[in-house]
Amino acid sequence: MTYSYKAIIFDCDGVIVDTENISNNILKSMLSQYGLELDDETLHAKFTGFTNQENLANAEKLLGRALPENFDDNYRKQFHTIIEASLEPIHGVRNLLDKITTPIAMATNARRKEMNFKLDKIQLSERFATRFCVDDVENGKPAPDLYLKAAKALNVDPKDCLVIEDSIAGIMAGKAAGMRVLAFSETIDAKIQAAAGATECFSTMEELEGLLGL
């Protein structure tokens, strides 16, 4: 099926840049040190795509006690050390973006400094001149705020926007904004994404090109 649309709004982590697995592996390893073992299903359902603040709250709830005050700082240091050394766009992303002629934007639960660093690192800052992060809204994903803000900036009705997501939180946000969501299922189970509200799932950027009629 080929979708009609007037604008496309992309998530960042796990869709544009290959960071989702990096962050998940660090979080999984760090929480394990405090006695919380997470399987992949729980990791994707409760942590992937949510803000760091929400992830800490979820971890403490599952653990039944507070994590050290420096937990988030240590996580961020490990994450930045890795992405500074090796950060790449998802395979096929550059070709996909080269073919898109409609307006695009980015909406991410990352903080502004992190978002800008990632885009600068993979040299896509100019392509995503219209971009919003969790610092720009009162409520991050799974609330619809980010996607609605992006649609307003593009001057496109939400129903005419397509969202490209991967995480459960992001899919829920896109759906809550009244948009159709195409979910990248390379890492996360398509069945879980569909249950969260994804309109359709795809496993490669080449497949997404077909869905977009490119």
The 8 nearest C-alpha neighbors of each residue, nearest first, counted from 0:
[[1, 210, 2, 209, 211, 212, 199, 3],
 [2, 0, 210, 212, 211, 209, 3, 208],
 [3, 1, 211, 210, 4, 0, 212, 161],
 [2, 4, 1, 5, 211, 159, 212, 161],
 [5, 3, 159, 160, 6, 161, 2, 7],
 [4, 6, 159, 160, 101, 155, 7, 102],
 [7, 5, 160, 102, 103, 101, 4, 161],
 [6, 8, 161, 103, 160, 162, 9, 102],
 [9, 7, 104, 162, 105, 103, 161, 163],
 [10, 8, 105, 163, 162, 106, 104, 11],
 [9, 11, 106, 107, 164, 105, 14, 163],
 [10, 12, 15, 14, 107, 16, 9, 13],
 [13, 11, 16, 18, 14, 19, 15, 10],
 [12, 14, 19, 17, 16, 18, 15, 11],
 [15, 13, 11, 12, 16, 10, 164, 165],
 [16, 14, 11, 89, 88, 13, 12, 92],
 [17, 15, 88, 89, 12, 18, 13, 14],
 [16, 18, 13, 89, 88, 19, 87, 12],
 [19, 17, 21, 12, 20, 16, 13, 22],
 [20, 18, 13, 22, 21, 12, 17, 23],
 [19, 21, 23, 22, 18, 24, 17, 13],
 [22, 20, 18, 24, 19, 23, 25, 78],
 [23, 21, 25, 19, 24, 20, 26, 18],
 [22, 24, 20, 26, 25, 21, 27, 19],
 [23, 25, 27, 21, 22, 26, 20, 28],
 [26, 24, 28, 22, 27, 23, 29, 21],
 [27, 25, 23, 29, 28, 24, 30, 22],
 [26, 28, 24, 30, 25, 29, 23, 31],
 [27, 29, 31, 25, 26, 30, 24, 32],
 [30, 28, 26, 32, 31, 27, 25, 33],
 [31, 29, 35, 33, 32, 27, 28, 26],
 [30, 32, 35, 34, 28, 36, 33, 29],
 [31, 33, 30, 29, 34, 28, 35, 36],
 [34, 32, 30, 31, 35, 29, 66, 62],
 [33, 35, 31, 32, 36, 30, 62, 29],
 [34, 36, 31, 30, 33, 62, 37, 32],
 [37, 35, 31, 34, 38, 30, 27, 28],
 [36, 38, 42, 41, 35, 27, 39, 31],
 [37, 39, 41, 40, 42, 36, 27, 43],
 [38, 40, 42, 41, 43, 37, 44, 187],
 [39, 41, 43, 42, 38, 44, 37, 187],
 [42, 40, 44, 39, 43, 38, 45, 37],
 [41, 43, 39, 46, 40, 45, 44, 37],
 [42, 44, 47, 40, 41, 46, 45, 39],
 [43, 45, 41, 42, 40, 46, 167, 47],
 [46, 44, 42, 41, 43, 47, 57, 54],
 [45, 47, 42, 54, 49, 43, 44, 48],
 [48, 46, 43, 49, 166, 42, 45, 44],
 [47, 49, 166, 168, 169, 46, 50, 167],
 [48, 50, 47, 46, 168, 53, 54, 140],
 [51, 49, 53, 52, 108, 54, 48, 109],
 [52, 50, 54, 53, 55, 49, 71, 109],
 [51, 53, 55, 50, 54, 56, 49, 71],
 [54, 52, 56, 50, 51, 55, 57, 49],
 [55, 53, 51, 57, 56, 52, 46, 58],
 [54, 56, 58, 52, 53, 57, 59, 51],
 [55, 57, 53, 59, 54, 58, 60, 52],
 [58, 56, 54, 60, 55, 59, 53, 61],
 [57, 59, 55, 61, 60, 56, 62, 54],
 [60, 58, 62, 56, 65, 64, 61, 57],
 [59, 61, 57, 63, 58, 62, 56, 64],
 [62, 60, 58, 59, 63, 57, 35, 64],
 [63, 61, 59, 60, 64, 58, 35, 34],
 [64, 62, 60, 61, 59, 65, 58, 66],
 [63, 65, 59, 62, 66, 60, 61, 58],
 [66, 64, 59, 67, 63, 62, 60, 68],
 [65, 67, 59, 68, 70, 64, 55, 33],
 [68, 66, 70, 69, 65, 71, 33, 64],
 [67, 69, 70, 66, 71, 72, 65, 73],
 [68, 70, 72, 67, 71, 73, 66, 74],
 [71, 69, 73, 67, 72, 68, 74, 66],
 [70, 72, 74, 73, 69, 75, 68, 51],
 [73, 71, 75, 69, 74, 70, 76, 68],
 [74, 72, 76, 70, 71, 75, 69, 77],
 [73, 75, 71, 77, 72, 76, 78, 70],
 [74, 76, 78, 72, 77, 73, 79, 71],
 [77, 75, 73, 79, 78, 74, 80, 72],
 [78, 76, 80, 74, 75, 79, 73, 81],
 [79, 77, 75, 81, 76, 80, 74, 82],
 [80, 78, 82, 76, 81, 77, 83, 75],
 [79, 81, 77, 83, 78, 82, 76, 84],
 [82, 80, 84, 79, 78, 83, 85, 77],
 [81, 83, 86, 85, 79, 84, 80, 78],
 [84, 82, 80, 81, 85, 79, 86, 120],
 [85, 83, 82, 81, 80, 86, 79, 87],
 [86, 84, 82, 83, 81, 87, 80, 120],
 [87, 85, 82, 83, 84, 17, 88, 120],
 [86, 88, 16, 17, 121, 89, 85, 120],
 [89, 87, 16, 15, 17, 90, 121, 92],
 [88, 90, 16, 17, 15, 92, 91, 87],
 [89, 91, 92, 88, 204, 93, 203, 87],
 [90, 92, 204, 94, 93, 95, 89, 205],
 [93, 91, 95, 94, 89, 90, 96, 204],
 [92, 94, 96, 95, 91, 97, 88, 90],
 [95, 93, 97, 91, 92, 96, 98, 204],
 [94, 96, 92, 98, 93, 97, 91, 208],
 [97, 95, 93, 99, 98, 94, 92, 126],
 [96, 98, 94, 95, 99, 93, 100, 92],
 [99, 97, 96, 95, 100, 213, 94, 208],
 [98, 100, 96, 97, 101, 95, 213, 102],
 [99, 101, 98, 102, 97, 96, 103, 6],
 [100, 102, 6, 99, 5, 103, 7, 4],
 [103, 101, 6, 7, 100, 153, 104, 5],
 [104, 102, 7, 8, 6, 101, 105, 127],
 [105, 103, 8, 129, 130, 127, 9, 149],
 [104, 106, 130, 9, 8, 10, 131, 127],
 [107, 105, 131, 10, 145, 132, 130, 9],
 [108, 106, 132, 109, 10, 11, 131, 133],
 [107, 109, 133, 132, 50, 139, 140, 110],
 [110, 108, 107, 132, 133, 114, 113, 111],
 [109, 111, 113, 112, 133, 132, 134, 114],
 [112, 110, 114, 113, 132, 115, 134, 109],
 [111, 113, 115, 114, 110, 116, 109, 117],
 [112, 114, 116, 110, 111, 115, 109, 117],
 [115, 113, 111, 117, 116, 112, 109, 110],
 [114, 116, 118, 112, 117, 113, 119, 111],
 [115, 117, 113, 119, 114, 118, 120, 112],
 [118, 116, 120, 114, 119, 115, 113, 121],
 [117, 119, 124, 123, 115, 121, 120, 116],
 [120, 118, 122, 116, 117, 124, 121, 115],
 [119, 121, 117, 118, 122, 116, 86, 123],
 [120, 122, 118, 119, 123, 87, 88, 117],
 [123, 121, 119, 120, 118, 124, 125, 117],
 [122, 124, 118, 126, 125, 121, 119, 127],
 [125, 123, 118, 127, 126, 119, 122, 128],
 [124, 126, 128, 127, 123, 122, 118, 129],
 [127, 125, 123, 124, 128, 96, 129, 103],
 [128, 126, 129, 124, 125, 104, 130, 105],
 [127, 129, 125, 126, 130, 124, 104, 105],
 [130, 128, 104, 127, 105, 131, 103, 152],
 [131, 129, 105, 104, 127, 106, 128, 132],
 [130, 132, 106, 105, 135, 107, 145, 149],
 [133, 131, 107, 134, 135, 108, 110, 111],
 [132, 134, 108, 139, 135, 110, 136, 109],
 [135, 133, 132, 136, 110, 111, 137, 131],
 [136, 134, 133, 132, 131, 137, 145, 111],
 [137, 135, 138, 134, 133, 144, 145, 139],
 [136, 138, 139, 135, 144, 134, 133, 145],
 [139, 137, 136, 142, 144, 140, 133, 145],
 [140, 138, 133, 142, 108, 141, 136, 145],
 [141, 139, 142, 172, 168, 169, 143, 108],
 [140, 142, 172, 168, 171, 169, 139, 143],
 [141, 143, 140, 172, 144, 139, 138, 175],
 [144, 142, 172, 176, 175, 146, 145, 147],
 [145, 143, 147, 146, 142, 148, 138, 136],
 [146, 144, 148, 147, 106, 143, 149, 136],
 [145, 147, 149, 148, 144, 143, 106, 150],
 [146, 148, 150, 144, 149, 145, 176, 143],
 [149, 147, 151, 145, 146, 150, 144, 152],
 [148, 150, 146, 152, 151, 147, 145, 153],
 [151, 149, 153, 147, 155, 152, 148, 157],
 [150, 152, 154, 148, 153, 149, 147, 155],
 [151, 153, 149, 154, 150, 148, 129, 155],
 [152, 154, 150, 151, 155, 149, 102, 6],
 [155, 153, 151, 152, 150, 156, 149, 157],
 [154, 156, 150, 153, 151, 157, 159, 6],
 [155, 157, 159, 158, 150, 154, 160, 151],
 [158, 156, 160, 159, 178, 150, 177, 155],
 [157, 159, 178, 156, 160, 177, 179, 161],
 [160, 158, 4, 157, 156, 5, 155, 6],
 [161, 159, 6, 157, 7, 158, 4, 178],
 [160, 162, 7, 179, 180, 178, 8, 4],
 [161, 163, 180, 8, 9, 7, 181, 179],
 [164, 162, 9, 181, 182, 180, 10, 8],
 [165, 163, 182, 10, 169, 170, 183, 166],
 [164, 166, 183, 182, 184, 13, 14, 167],
 [167, 165, 48, 169, 168, 47, 164, 170],
 [166, 168, 170, 169, 195, 171, 192, 44],
 [169, 167, 141, 171, 166, 170, 48, 140],
 [170, 168, 172, 166, 171, 167, 141, 140],
 [169, 171, 167, 173, 172, 168, 197, 164],
 [170, 172, 174, 168, 141, 169, 173, 175],
 [173, 171, 141, 143, 169, 142, 175, 170],
 [174, 172, 176, 170, 175, 178, 171, 180],
 [173, 175, 171, 177, 176, 178, 172, 170],
 [174, 176, 172, 177, 143, 173, 171, 142],
 [177, 175, 143, 173, 174, 178, 147, 172],
 [178, 176, 174, 175, 158, 157, 173, 179],
 [179, 177, 158, 174, 173, 176, 157, 160],
 [178, 180, 161, 198, 162, 174, 181, 173],
 [179, 181, 162, 197, 198, 161, 163, 173],
 [180, 182, 199, 163, 200, 198, 197, 162],
 [181, 183, 200, 164, 165, 163, 184, 197],
 [184, 182, 165, 201, 202, 185, 200, 164],
 [183, 185, 202, 187, 189, 186, 201, 188],
 [184, 186, 202, 183, 187, 203, 201, 188],
 [187, 185, 184, 188, 183, 20, 165, 13],
 [186, 188, 184, 185, 189, 43, 165, 192],
 [187, 189, 190, 191, 184, 192, 186, 185],
 [188, 190, 192, 184, 191, 193, 200, 187],
 [191, 189, 193, 192, 188, 194, 195, 187],
 [190, 192, 194, 189, 188, 193, 195, 187],
 [193, 191, 189, 195, 194, 190, 197, 167],
 [192, 194, 197, 190, 196, 195, 191, 189],
 [193, 195, 191, 196, 192, 190, 197, 189],
 [196, 194, 192, 193, 167, 171, 197, 191],
 [195, 197, 193, 194, 170, 198, 171, 174],
 [198, 196, 193, 180, 199, 192, 181, 182],
 [199, 197, 180, 181, 179, 196, 193, 200],
 [200, 198, 181, 197, 182, 201, 180, 193],
 [199, 201, 182, 181, 183, 189, 184, 197],
 [202, 200, 183, 184, 203, 206, 182, 207],
 [201, 203, 185, 184, 183, 206, 200, 204],
 [204, 202, 206, 205, 201, 207, 185, 183],
 [203, 205, 207, 206, 91, 208, 92, 95],
 [204, 206, 208, 203, 207, 91, 209, 95],
 [207, 205, 203, 209, 204, 208, 201, 210],
 [206, 208, 204, 210, 209, 205, 211, 201],
 [207, 209, 205, 211, 213, 206, 210, 212],
 [210, 208, 212, 207, 206, 211, 213, 1],
 [211, 209, 1, 207, 208, 212, 0, 2],
 [210, 212, 208, 209, 213, 1, 2, 207],
 [213, 211, 209, 210, 1, 208, 2, 3],
 [212, 208, 211, 209, 98, 99, 210, 95]]
